[in-house]
């Protein structure tokens, strides 16, 4: 079993609302408008293309599971999603986690168990109050385990 871990840091913003029902996003953009209902963190230190090469290799496997631990001001939520051999991981601005199977250059993972609207309201409140967001991303390739 292969495993890789990376950490993305961003900050919250007064317009973080966490209402989007199919995705959530972390962006390197230094601003947020009220229309960005999927965005939970801005001014991120990494985009999907800047994640570690090993994490991206694992994420591009159809047998990959990705665990994302989101933390802000002592509040934590955990998200589970799948990798895909179809991932591009090429966006230089954003990281998007999707409930669907849609894949764009910004997509980190698909078939997520949570979108912005499913995240802990305490986490969303902390981010709305400007707390720093730490997203710990763990990619596991279960390929070898599944063949046992």
N, CA, C and O of each residue as an XYZ file, in Angstrom:
592
protein
N       0.852     -1.178      0.000
C       0.000      0.000      0.000
C       0.896      1.238      0.000
O       1.826      1.344      0.799
N       0.607      2.158     -0.892
C       1.346      3.412     -0.949
C       0.555      4.492     -0.221
O      -0.676      4.489     -0.218
N       1.295      5.420      0.400
C       0.659      6.523      1.116
C       1.483      7.787      0.905
O       2.711      7.734      0.843
N       0.800      8.921      0.795
C       1.470     10.221      0.703
C       0.632     11.237      1.454
O      -0.596     11.151      1.490
N       1.316     12.203      2.055
C       0.649     13.245      2.839
C       1.163     14.602      2.385
O       2.356     14.774      2.136
N       0.260     15.555      2.281
C       0.640     16.936      1.996
C      -0.259     17.835      2.841
O      -1.331     17.419      3.282
N       0.182     19.053      3.057
C      -0.577     20.002      3.871
C      -0.753     21.291      3.084
O       0.198     21.820      2.510
N      -1.970     21.783      3.068
C      -2.295     23.056      2.424
C      -2.791     23.999      3.505
O      -3.627     23.634      4.331
N      -2.263     25.218      3.489
C      -2.699     26.230      4.442
C      -3.382     27.361      3.681
O      -2.943     27.754      2.600
N      -4.455     27.875      4.259
C      -5.200     28.981      3.669
C      -5.786     29.794      4.817
O      -5.487     29.542      5.984
N      -6.610     30.753      4.482
C      -7.273     31.508      5.552
C      -8.751     31.644      5.233
O      -9.177     31.583      4.080
N      -9.505     31.829      6.285
C     -10.929     32.033      6.119
C     -11.210     33.457      5.665
O     -10.297     34.252      5.439
N     -12.495     33.755      5.538
C     -12.916     35.081      5.061
C     -14.357     35.310      5.501
O     -15.107     34.352      5.687
N     -14.745     36.555      5.666
C     -16.095     36.868      6.126
C     -17.192     36.356      5.196
O     -18.333     36.202      5.633
N     -16.878     36.086      3.921
C     -17.882     35.589      2.980
C     -17.923     34.066      2.875
O     -18.657     33.535      2.041
N     -17.157     33.353      3.697
C     -17.257     31.883      3.688
C     -18.630     31.509      4.247
O     -18.957     31.834      5.388
N     -19.434     30.816      3.419
C     -20.776     30.414      3.849
C     -20.980     28.903      3.790
O     -21.850     28.372      4.480
N     -20.197     28.209      2.981
C     -20.296     26.745      2.913
C     -21.675     26.253      2.533
O     -22.226     25.386      3.212
N     -22.247     26.784      1.466
C     -23.595     26.373      1.063
C     -23.636     25.493     -0.186
O     -24.675     24.915     -0.503
N     -22.523     25.391     -0.887
C     -22.534     24.641     -2.150
C     -22.791     23.160     -1.875
O     -22.227     22.592     -0.940
N     -23.640     22.540     -2.687
C     -24.095     21.169     -2.418
C     -23.293     20.087     -3.143
O     -23.505     18.900     -2.895
N     -22.371     20.479     -4.038
C     -21.648     19.442     -4.792
C     -20.131     19.522     -4.703
O     -19.446     18.566     -5.065
N     -19.587     20.649     -4.224
C     -18.126     20.789     -4.151
C     -17.729     21.612     -2.936
O     -18.560     22.255     -2.297
N     -16.433     21.574     -2.635
C     -15.823     22.649     -1.856
C     -14.464     22.941     -2.449
O     -13.847     22.088     -3.088
N     -14.005     24.167     -2.227
C     -12.810     24.647     -2.901
C     -11.920     25.420     -1.948
O     -12.388     26.113     -1.044
N     -10.620     25.280     -2.178
C      -9.596     26.097     -1.536
C      -8.864     26.789     -2.685
O      -8.471     26.132     -3.649
N      -8.678     28.107     -2.593
C      -8.098     28.857     -3.700
C      -6.903     29.699     -3.262
O      -6.809     30.122     -2.109
N      -6.005     29.930     -4.192
C      -4.880     30.829     -3.949
C      -5.290     32.282     -4.099
O      -4.541     33.178     -3.711
N      -6.474     32.529     -4.657
C      -6.950     33.904     -4.806
C      -6.995     34.576     -3.437
O      -7.374     33.937     -2.455
N      -6.616     35.854     -3.352
C      -6.595     36.545     -2.057
C      -7.919     37.196     -1.675
O      -7.976     37.975     -0.724
N      -8.973     36.884     -2.403
C     -10.267     37.524     -2.149
C     -11.389     36.497     -2.318
O     -11.179     35.413     -2.863
N     -12.568     36.853     -1.847
C     -13.762     36.023     -1.976
C     -14.961     36.954     -2.099
O     -15.051     37.960     -1.397
N     -15.881     36.610     -2.999
C     -17.117     37.379     -3.140
C     -18.266     36.543     -2.560
O     -18.102     35.340     -2.355
N     -19.403     37.147     -2.299
C     -20.539     36.387     -1.761
C     -21.016     35.268     -2.694
O     -21.714     34.360     -2.242
N     -20.665     35.307     -3.962
C     -21.086     34.267     -4.913
C     -20.289     32.973     -4.744
O     -20.717     31.934     -5.246
N     -19.145     33.000     -4.056
C     -18.277     31.826     -3.919
C     -18.739     30.895     -2.812
O     -18.031     30.711     -1.822
N     -19.907     30.311     -2.967
C     -20.501     29.503     -1.895
C     -19.790     28.169     -1.665
O     -20.058     27.495     -0.671
N     -18.890     27.780     -2.565
C     -18.144     26.532     -2.376
C     -16.784     26.779     -1.742
O     -16.162     25.843     -1.240
N     -16.312     28.014     -1.755
C     -14.951     28.318     -1.291
C     -14.915     28.375      0.232
O     -15.685     29.094      0.868
N     -13.987     27.586      0.802
C     -13.843     27.575      2.262
C     -12.523     28.177      2.717
O     -12.353     28.453      3.904
N     -11.582     28.386      1.798
C     -10.297     28.976      2.160
C      -9.714     29.741      0.995
O      -9.809     29.312     -0.155
N      -9.099     30.902      1.304
C      -8.476     31.740      0.279
C      -7.003     31.933      0.614
O      -6.534     31.560      1.689
N      -6.286     32.528     -0.339
C      -4.875     32.855     -0.112
C      -4.069     31.601      0.251
O      -3.165     31.653      1.085
N      -4.406     30.487     -0.381
C      -3.764     29.204     -0.073
C      -2.297     29.210     -0.502
O      -1.905     29.934     -1.417
N      -1.510     28.404      0.166
C      -0.094     28.309     -0.166
C       0.179     27.328     -1.307
O       1.303     27.265     -1.806
N      -0.839     26.555     -1.730
C      -0.660     25.589     -2.815
C      -1.943     25.445     -3.609
O      -3.047     25.626     -3.094
N      -1.765     25.116     -4.876
C      -2.876     24.716     -5.725
C      -2.765     23.209     -5.937
O      -1.828     22.579     -5.447
N      -3.717     22.632     -6.661
C      -3.680     21.193     -6.897
C      -2.415     20.794     -7.670
O      -1.877     19.710     -7.443
N      -1.936     21.650     -8.576
C      -0.734     21.309     -9.347
C       0.533     21.338     -8.498
O       1.550     20.762     -8.884
N       0.481     22.004     -7.348
C       1.661     22.149     -6.487
C       1.724     21.130     -5.355
O       2.645     21.170     -4.539
N       0.764     20.226     -5.297
C       0.824     19.165     -4.291
C       2.006     18.259     -4.610
O       2.516     18.269     -5.731
N       2.437     17.480     -3.631
C       3.611     16.633     -3.836
C       3.400     15.659     -4.993
O       2.287     15.194     -5.236
N       4.469     15.364     -5.687
C       4.396     14.459     -6.843
C       3.889     13.080     -6.434
O       3.119     12.464     -7.171
N       4.308     12.587     -5.273
C       3.859     11.262     -4.827
C       2.361     11.269     -4.536
O       1.656     10.322     -4.885
N       1.872     12.332     -3.897
C       0.437     12.415     -3.626
C      -0.342     12.439     -4.945
O      -1.368     11.770     -5.072
N       0.136     13.194     -5.909
C      -0.554     13.264     -7.204
C      -0.511     11.911     -7.916
O      -1.499     11.507     -8.529
N       0.615     11.213     -7.840
C       0.703      9.877     -8.445
C      -0.322      8.927     -7.848
O      -0.993      8.189     -8.569
N      -0.436      8.952     -6.534
C      -1.401      8.074     -5.865
C      -2.833      8.483     -6.203
O      -3.671      7.630     -6.495
N      -3.116      9.793     -6.164
C      -4.468     10.278     -6.459
C      -4.921      9.865     -7.854
O      -6.117      9.695     -8.090
N      -3.987      9.703     -8.774
C      -4.317      9.330    -10.152
C      -4.522      7.827    -10.318
O      -4.418      7.304    -11.427
N      -4.808      7.145     -9.236
C      -5.090      5.712     -9.284
C      -6.585      5.486     -9.038
O      -7.191      6.153     -8.200
N      -7.164      4.553     -9.768
C      -8.583      4.228     -9.566
C      -8.820      3.494     -8.248
O      -9.967      3.324     -7.836
N      -7.755      3.059     -7.586
C      -7.895      2.380     -6.292
C      -7.458      3.283     -5.125
O      -7.215      2.803     -4.017
N      -7.363      4.585     -5.387
C      -6.928      5.529     -4.347
C      -8.112      6.045     -3.532
O      -9.186      6.330     -4.060
N      -7.874      6.151     -2.238
C      -8.781      6.807     -1.302
C      -8.040      8.025     -0.769
O      -6.862      7.944     -0.424
N      -8.733      9.147     -0.704
C      -8.117     10.366     -0.194
C      -8.892     10.823      1.031
O     -10.118     10.934      1.005
N      -8.158     11.085      2.099
C      -8.721     11.577      3.350
C      -8.230     13.013      3.514
O      -7.032     13.282      3.428
N      -9.159     13.925      3.749
C      -8.806     15.329      3.943
C      -9.280     15.742      5.333
O     -10.474     15.703      5.631
N      -8.340     16.133      6.170
C      -8.656     16.607      7.515
C      -8.581     18.127      7.476
O      -7.516     18.697      7.240
N      -9.712     18.777      7.708
C      -9.810     20.232      7.696
C      -9.836     20.729      9.136
O     -10.638     20.260      9.943
N      -8.952     21.687      9.463
C      -8.892     22.224     10.819
C      -8.818     23.745     10.782
O      -8.095     24.324      9.970
N      -9.577     24.386     11.674
C      -9.546     25.842     11.806
C      -9.894     26.209     13.242
O     -10.970     25.859     13.728
N      -9.004     26.902     13.915
C      -9.226     27.363     15.295
C      -9.732     26.244     16.206
O     -10.667     26.443     16.981
N      -9.118     25.085     16.110
C      -9.459     23.977     16.994
C     -10.667     23.160     16.581
O     -11.022     22.204     17.270
N     -11.311     23.510     15.471
C     -12.462     22.754     14.963
C     -11.978     21.886     13.811
O     -11.203     22.338     12.969
N     -12.441     20.631     13.774
C     -11.965     19.677     12.770
C     -13.135     18.987     12.078
O     -14.166     18.713     12.693
N     -12.960     18.712     10.795
C     -13.894     17.887     10.031
C     -13.057     16.998      9.117
O     -11.943     17.360      8.738
N     -13.594     15.844      8.768
C     -12.882     14.877      7.939
C     -13.728     14.545      6.717
O     -14.933     14.317      6.822
N     -13.081     14.521      5.565
C     -13.745     14.258      4.289
C     -13.061     13.064      3.627
O     -11.834     12.956      3.636
N     -13.871     12.163      3.051
C     -13.357     11.013      2.317
C     -13.758     11.136      0.853
O     -14.883     11.533      0.548
N     -12.848     10.799     -0.050
C     -13.152     10.826     -1.479
C     -12.252      9.843     -2.215
O     -11.381      9.208     -1.620
N     -12.479      9.730     -3.521
C     -11.744      8.761     -4.333
C     -10.838      9.466     -5.330
O     -11.116     10.579     -5.778
N      -9.756      8.793     -5.662
C      -8.910      9.253     -6.755
C      -9.450      8.700     -8.062
O     -10.475      8.019     -8.086
N      -8.741      9.004     -9.161
C      -9.144      8.517    -10.480
C      -7.963      8.606    -11.438
O      -7.174      9.549    -11.391
N      -7.860      7.620    -12.296
C      -6.804      7.648    -13.318
C      -7.052      8.774    -14.325
O      -6.165      9.091    -15.117
N      -8.225      9.373    -14.308
C      -8.566     10.449    -15.242
C      -8.233     11.842    -14.698
O      -8.406     12.835    -15.406
N      -7.758     11.928    -13.451
C      -7.438     13.234    -12.874
C      -6.348     13.930    -13.677
O      -5.431     13.292    -14.195
N      -6.466     15.255    -13.771
C      -5.492     16.090    -14.485
C      -4.526     16.738    -13.489
O      -3.316     16.747    -13.716
N      -5.050     17.271    -12.400
C      -4.273     17.906    -11.331
C      -3.359     19.005    -11.867
O      -2.194     19.101    -11.480
N      -3.902     19.834    -12.764
C      -3.074     20.833    -13.415
C      -3.374     22.281    -13.084
O      -2.642     23.171    -13.517
N      -4.427     22.543    -12.331
C      -4.806     23.928    -12.048
C      -3.762     24.587    -11.152
O      -3.281     23.975    -10.197
N      -3.417     25.821    -11.458
C      -2.380     26.537    -10.699
C      -2.965     27.512     -9.685
O      -2.226     28.284     -9.074
N      -4.281     27.485     -9.497
C      -4.947     28.402     -8.566
C      -5.806     27.722     -7.524
O      -5.937     28.229     -6.410
N      -6.406     26.563     -7.864
C      -7.463     26.015     -7.015
C      -7.259     24.548     -6.687
O      -6.494     23.840     -7.343
N      -7.967     24.111     -5.649
C      -8.133     22.703     -5.295
C      -9.626     22.504     -5.091
O     -10.233     23.172     -4.254
N     -10.226     21.585     -5.854
C     -11.659     21.346     -5.752
C     -11.924     19.885     -5.419
O     -11.367     18.980     -6.040
N     -12.780     19.673     -4.435
C     -13.216     18.337     -4.021
C     -14.672     18.224     -4.471
O     -15.484     19.110     -4.202
N     -14.998     17.113     -5.167
C     -16.322     16.971     -5.781
C     -17.080     15.749     -5.278
O     -16.503     14.681     -5.070
N     -18.390     15.930     -5.087
C     -19.279     14.803     -4.793
C     -19.504     13.963     -6.052
O     -19.697     12.750     -5.964
N     -19.480     14.594     -7.201
C     -19.760     13.925     -8.473
C     -18.494     13.259     -9.018
O     -17.452     13.218     -8.364
N     -18.628     12.743    -10.233
C     -17.481     12.145    -10.924
C     -16.876     13.098    -11.951
O     -15.980     12.710    -12.700
N     -17.358     14.346    -11.993
C     -16.839     15.325    -12.944
C     -15.366     15.597    -12.627
O     -14.982     15.703    -11.463
N     -14.558     15.706    -13.665
C     -13.132     15.970    -13.480
C     -12.723     17.148    -14.358
O     -12.946     17.151    -15.568
N     -12.120     18.145    -13.718
C     -11.515     19.276    -14.408
C     -10.079     19.395    -13.931
O      -9.665     18.625    -13.064
N      -9.303     20.329    -14.465
C      -7.899     20.476    -14.059
C      -7.716     20.778    -12.576
O      -6.662     20.500    -12.004
N      -8.749     21.349    -11.958
C      -8.682     21.748    -10.545
C      -9.114     20.641     -9.578
O      -8.952     20.784     -8.366
N      -9.654     19.552    -10.098
C     -10.221     18.486     -9.265
C      -9.131     17.674     -8.573
O      -8.239     17.137     -9.229
N      -9.207     17.587     -7.242
C      -8.302     16.728     -6.477
C      -8.877     15.324     -6.330
O      -8.144     14.339     -6.414
N     -10.191     15.231     -6.109
C     -10.803     13.919     -5.910
C     -12.296     13.988     -6.223
O     -12.886     15.065     -6.306
N     -12.878     12.822     -6.391
C     -14.284     12.696     -6.786
C     -15.034     11.827     -5.779
O     -14.442     11.233     -4.878
N     -16.351     11.770     -5.959
C     -17.221     10.954     -5.108
C     -16.970     11.214     -3.617
O     -16.925     10.287     -2.808
N     -16.811     12.478     -3.282
C     -16.585     12.882     -1.898
C     -17.825     12.620     -1.049
O     -18.949     12.685     -1.546
N     -17.618     12.328      0.210
C     -18.758     12.150      1.107
C     -19.286     13.486      1.634
O     -20.305     13.521      2.324
N     -18.590     14.597      1.307
C     -19.039     15.913      1.766
C     -18.738     16.981      0.725
O     -17.710     16.953      0.048
N     -19.662     17.916      0.621
C     -19.470     19.164     -0.121
C     -19.451     20.282      0.921
O     -19.527     20.012      2.120
N     -19.350     21.518      0.479
C     -19.303     22.644      1.427
C     -20.502     22.652      2.361
O     -20.363     22.940      3.550
N     -21.675     22.338      1.834
C     -22.897     22.381      2.648
C     -22.950     21.279      3.707
O     -23.750     21.357      4.640
N     -22.114     20.265      3.573
C     -22.087     19.156      4.535
C     -21.038     19.333      5.628
O     -21.035     18.597      6.615
N     -20.154     20.299      5.453
C     -19.089     20.492      6.440
C     -19.664     21.001      7.759
O     -20.723     21.628      7.797
N     -18.952     20.719      8.818
C     -19.344     21.163     10.151
C     -19.628     22.665     10.151
O     -18.821     23.457      9.664
N     -20.774     23.045     10.696
C     -21.117     24.467     10.778
C     -20.153     25.202     11.695
O     -19.905     26.393     11.504
N     -19.606     24.507     12.688
C     -18.609     25.133     13.562
C     -17.342     25.464     12.768
O     -16.718     26.503     12.984
N     -16.970     24.568     11.848
C     -15.802     24.822     10.996
C     -16.076     26.018     10.085
O     -15.237     26.911      9.964
N     -17.233     26.040      9.451
C     -17.593     27.157      8.563
C     -17.609     28.469      9.344
O     -17.116     29.482      8.847
N     -18.164     28.469     10.554
C     -18.183     29.683     11.385
C     -16.771     30.159     11.707
O     -16.483     31.355     11.651
N     -15.892     29.215     12.046
C     -14.502     29.564     12.349
C     -13.839     30.208     11.130
O     -13.115     31.195     11.255
N     -14.093     29.639      9.959
C     -13.509     30.195      8.731
C     -14.107     31.552      8.396
O     -13.397     32.442      7.928
N     -15.414     31.723      8.629
C     -16.059     33.023      8.399
C     -15.453     34.082      9.322
O     -15.397     35.259      8.969
N     -15.005     33.663     10.491
C     -14.393     34.586     11.445
C     -12.909     34.808     11.171
O     -12.221     35.455     11.961
N     -12.409     34.266     10.040
C     -11.037     34.547      9.623
C      -9.986     33.587     10.128
O      -8.793     33.852      9.975
N     -10.388     32.482     10.727
C      -9.401     31.513     11.214
C      -8.565     30.952     10.071
O      -9.005     30.890      8.923
N      -7.373     30.555     10.410
C      -6.478     29.900      9.447
C      -6.981     28.484      9.208
O      -7.360     27.790     10.151
N      -6.985     28.056      7.957
C      -7.391     26.704      7.572
C      -6.155     25.871      7.305
O      -5.260     26.286      6.569
N      -6.111     24.693      7.908
C      -5.075     23.717      7.604
C      -5.781     22.485      7.058
O      -6.617     21.881      7.730
N      -5.433     22.125      5.837
C      -6.009     20.941      5.186
C      -4.910     19.902      5.054
O      -3.976     20.068      4.270
N      -5.027     18.825      5.829
C      -4.071     17.719      5.746
C      -4.654     16.706      4.773
O      -5.742     16.173      4.994
N      -3.927     16.446      3.701
C      -4.404     15.564      2.641
C      -3.592     14.274      2.680
O      -2.367     14.286      2.557
N      -4.301     13.162      2.854
C      -3.663     11.845      2.914
C      -4.195     11.023      1.749
O      -5.401     10.800      1.639
N      -3.299     10.575      0.886
C      -3.694      9.750     -0.260
C      -3.188      8.326     -0.026
O      -2.006      8.108      0.241
N      -4.101      7.367     -0.132
C      -3.777      5.949      0.057
C      -4.125      5.190     -1.208
O      -5.241      5.304     -1.714
N      -3.180      4.416     -1.727
C      -3.489      3.550     -2.858
C      -3.745      2.161     -2.316
O      -2.834      1.495     -1.825
N      -4.988      1.729     -2.406
C      -5.390      0.437     -1.866
C      -5.273     -0.693     -2.863
O      -5.758     -1.794     -2.606
N      -4.644     -0.446     -3.988
C      -4.532     -1.447     -5.048
C      -4.024     -2.789     -4.570
O      -4.624     -3.820     -4.873
N      -2.927     -2.797     -3.826
C      -2.352     -4.056     -3.328
C      -3.290     -4.735     -2.335
O      -3.394     -5.961     -2.325
N      -3.964     -3.963     -1.509
C      -4.883     -4.523     -0.508
C      -6.074     -5.170     -1.193
O      -6.551     -6.214     -0.746
N      -6.553     -4.577     -2.252
C      -7.730     -5.086     -2.934
C      -7.459     -6.392     -3.685
O      -8.399     -7.112     -4.022
N      -6.199     -6.705     -3.948
C      -5.882     -7.944     -4.670
C      -5.624     -9.123     -3.741
O      -5.392    -10.237     -4.211
N      -5.660     -8.900     -2.455
C      -5.406     -9.977     -1.480
C      -6.597    -10.913     -1.425
O      -6.584    -11.884     -0.669
